Amino acid sequence: MELKLTAKDFSSNLPVKWCPGCGDFAILNMMQKVFAGMGLPHEKYAVISGIGCSSRFPYYVNTYGFHSIHGRAAAVASGVKLSNPDLAVWVITGDGDGLSIGGNHMMHAIRRNIGLKIVLFNNRIYALTKGQASPTTQPGTKTKSTPAGSIDYPFNPARFAVGLDCTFVARGIDNDIPGTTAILERAARHNGTTFVEIFQKCVPFSDKEFDPLKDPATREDVLLRVEHGKPLVYGTKKDRGIVFRNFRPEVVAFEPGRPPADIAVYDETNAEMAYLISGLSQPAFPVPLGVFRATGKPSFEELYYEQVKPVGNTKEHELETLLSGPDAWEIK
Amino acid sequence: MSEAGKERNVNVSELSSVTVRFAGDSGDGIQLVGSQFASATAVAGNDLSTLPDYPAEIRAPAGSLSGVSGFQISFGDDSVMTPGNRPNVLVVMNPAALAVNLKNLDKGSVIIANSDAFAQSALDKAGYKANPLEDGSLDNYRVIAVPANALTENALKDSGLQKAQVLKCKNFYMLGILFWMYGLPLGPTKERIGAKFGKSPALAAANVLALEAGYDYAETTEIFDARFQTRKSSVAPGKYRNLTGNEAAAYALITAAKLLKKKLFYGSYPITPATEILQTLSRHRANDVVVFQAEDEIAAMCATVGAAFAGELAATGTSGPGLSLKIEAIGLGVITELPMVIVDVQRGGPSTGLPTKTEQSDLLQAVFGRHGESPLPVLAASSPADCFTTTLEAARLAVKYMTPVIVLSNSYLSNGSEPFRIPKLSELPKFDLPPLPAPEDFKPYRRDPVTLARPWAWPGLKGYEHRIGGLEKAEDTGAISYDPENHQRMTDIRAAKIAGITREIPPTKINGPEAGELLVLGWGSTYGAITEAMGEARKAGLAVSSAHIRNLWPLPPDLGGILKRFRRVLVPEENTGQLRLLLRAEYLAEPIGLNKVQGQPLNSDEILAKIKEVLGK
């Protein structure tokens, strides 16, 4: 019998302690809906986080949850997933947690293609420690740790994941409920590591960060909604698009609805295209959203358990036989 | 094939134990022949103890002093407790091996040297101006020069192997000589060689031939005028195998998981001298062993915490610098009260220090080296085979008390080997988990009233869904709590839970009188050397007792009383006095230290000398 659950079933009923207006609320609602739609019971979910505002997330979903330590969620979750591959293991992290202190674990989880559903809330700031520059803080941004403006070159998280050959990479934004929910649903069903970056506003410390991407009047002029098999066309009037010339993306303008013949058609299985498109940024280009990469490759846990099958407690693997090994001798 | 001393009338002397050291270039196959020799003595009914000693470099320059690899074995009757202080027989494959090892040789000892390796260029590399085999400088030793290259080439002239391969067999030629000297049977070793070189039958046959040829050479050559027979040990009947400390720890972890009917999850990162645990477990994956080679020490520890959360028997292994990296995540294990075993195979520190050498200098790091108030049990293994018992006990305590447990081993125990009696299932300890109540009565931090352990419910168990993490927990419910009184209570409860483990500690065994003038108190890997020194001290009529502790934290409940019954307490340690510091802090005791930090184990002579010094004898 199919399990019928609602988003409400996945609420832990604990008071949610994010600041009013935080983008995390929207992400929580989307995730609860996605969990409910998977047909998996509560006990099959393990939601694992590191440290930061986003990492409070496990307390608010009615599943098994582990609020671990700074940067280590992917490593803790790898132990959970490899121990019990039947679990749906979600990793909730942020730009500081997942890419700065936890960058190494993130990189290696993706490299292994272990079945972790990684959701990285990108607010481009250290919010829990009240406003220092993070590895995604944009150049020039004045924060409490960069009063003269940040000079660090920032990471592009989605492109970082594409560069590591992650088998599922996508980017959403907290105010785009249908688009981001659809991404999370696809991630939930993917085999292997999924990396979903979600642009998320932080009211106290990066409130305006994504405003240009959110204004209903103008946002379609700066957003590129990427979809497999569809031409890369954008603009409020659908009058601009992306072409590749000399292996470089270029913006072309055209009569609405009449793109040129060489307009790029997105292919999410194409790693090179994913790399080029996920790297686009303002002001020269629109900001891409959607699924950048989705490809099939056996997961780490599949390879692991297929390589050596457990024998169970058969005669030749009884403890005494095992301990004796081939070299034992008897003293009478 | 000739058998023990039948054909030639040579003097056979009986010895209680013998120490042999093989030494040569790290490419000379020293560890291989050493372990083959060890197995042969074991099968012949001897007790034994071995210690490999190799350079940190994989292949140091050929013939150089820094490239000398050694393998020492002591074998004989029950008096064998350590690999021996000073070899009776030194087998050297080149001049560098002689130069490095001569200082540990007593006059009158036997040196068997491959004289073909003593060409001028090799002598130069070892710093010899003249050939020590010929210049009279070794007149105080019994030198047996064996032209092993030429003899091996001659023995294998029909083998069809290339010259380079033939010369690789010279270590087995030398081994054959040792087999003759100690009357060891060739049969079992020939079988082992067959198995070891199974993929290359030609090489297996050549090594067997070299072994036999070496044996016959000793048998027929007049230069060998003596054979020795060692007394057999009187060990308990049963099935035995030779295990290194690292192998013993690995098998203990598998055993614990089997007793719990769980998978073993071992998350680890390669580090000398703990890597052999990772490798041993990797060979046993079919036995529900999950081995995860993580990207770093931190991830290895975190994955171990994750596996414990997932409900499996979780363990990791490392050495000192790795333990430092793991400590943050061990703190997470302490506050989430999840069971896991951390094996720390200590080496010389700080930092990279002496990565292949032994020390006991992580004791305080293990007991106290964490942020916040985070007590956890620390146990130390006392011999290679005891790494099994101690690691098994660590796993038992971990699940019974829901806590990370640190096991201290070290380079000496991890690489050394001794016979291990394979236990019957019925002899193994019982493993208890804290009771898990019905889902409606489940609270993540509602404790067992006796052990104070919280229940263990893992993802997949319906009705027990809950959230844990690194933030302080409210008593009982486990919800996040910043309440000041609650933090005090939880801190006290965590301490009381670990302190309560003293109820698991058996009475401390005192070797010798229960009270008196001097107690030698040891822990960990010094057990063999202390026991040997005690034997000598007693022969000399000295009034001295000894005790050895496995439980370093919490300390045995009777220890304070024992310390008071002796006028003086001597604590030999391979550090600058870490147990001494604990004893002073816990019992206001003023023990005397014998402290050695040279990357080499304390030996019984040093301990005996100190006992005599303390007693004014």
Interface residues (C-beta under 8 A of the other chain):
Chain A: S12 L14 P41 H42 E43 K44 Y45 A46 I48 S49 I51 P58 Y59 N62 T63 Y64 G65 F66 H67 S68 I69 R72 A75 V76 A77 S78 G79 V80 L82 S83 N84 D86 L87 N104 H105 M107 H108 Y304 Q307 V308 K309 P310 V311 G312 N313 H317 L319 E320 L322 L323 S324 G325 P326 D327 A328 W329 E330 I331 K332
Chain B: S39 A42 V43 G45 R192 A195 V235 A236 P237 G238 K239 Y240 R241 N242 Y251 I254 T255 K258 K263 F265 G267 H284 R285 A286 N287 D288 V290 F292 A294 E295 D296 I298 A299 C302 A303 T304 V305 G306 A307 A308 F309 A310 G311 E312 A314 E328 A329 G331 L332 T336 I422 P423 K424 L425 W458 P459 G460 L461 K462 G463 Y464 E465 H466 R467 I468 G469 G470 L471 A479 I480
